[in-house]
C-alpha cells in the first residue's frame, strides 16, 4: 500500500474512495516502478526522479494532471472534458476513463526515459510500416537490456505467427485481430516487463484467470491482466519455453473468449 496516498483517500466518502483507489491501481499497473508521493497536497507518482501524474478529488470531479505533454499527446480523447493547461476534469457523474488514464501514464513513463527518435528511414524490403516503426523506435531508445528486448520480441512473434507488432503506449505492442493483448513496459532500466491484457477498452473482468499458467511466471493483477518480468538474459533463456507457451495461450484465449 502507498501510505501517503492511502491517508489522502481515507478522507473522502466511500464512493469517492473507490474511484481514487482504482485510479491509484491503474497508475501502479501502468508504471509498476513509479513511487507514490504527495506533492502540492495531491497524490502523485514519480519515476526516475520526475513526477508522472497527479490526481485529486473535488466536489464534482476528479482532477488529473499529466503535465502539458501528456495532455497534448491525448488531446483528441481528452477534448470531451473540461481542461486547463496540463489538467483535465473527469466529472463524478460520468464513467471515469480508466483505460485512458492507463495509456497516459504509460506515455508519461516512457517520456521520462525516452531518447528523442531519429528521423524515420525507409522500410526495409519485406518489412511492414509497423515493423519499421518498431525497429526505428528501438534504435533511438536507450536501454541497457536492448539485446534482451530483441530476444523477447523474437519469442513473441515466433509463438504466434498471426500476431502483429507495432508501437503503442510508447512501447512494442502485439495485436491480434485488431485488438491489443501484449505490451512491453520499458520504463525500468533494470528489467523488462511484459504486460498481458485485453486492450484499452473497458471490459468486465472474468471470474477466473484468463489462462492457466502452470509455470508461475505471471504476476496476476486481475483475472485478465498479468505481468511477466525478466531481469537479464539468463532469465529469458531459462523461461523462454514457458514464456512462449503463455503467449500462445493468451492469444488463443483471445480468439475464443472475446
Protein Blocks (a to p, Z undefined) as FASTA:
>chain_A
ZZklmmmmmmpcfklmmmmmmmmmmmmmmmmmbccddeehiacddeehiafbdcdddfkb
ccddebjklmmmmmmmmmmpccdehiacddfkbccdfklmmmmmmmmmmmmmpccddddd
dddehiafklmmmmmmmmmpccfklmmmmmmmmmmmmmpmkbccddeehiacddeehiaf
bdcdfkbmkbccddddebjbdcdddfbdfbacfkomaccfbfkbccdddfbfklmmmmmm
mmmmmmmmmmmmmmmmZZ
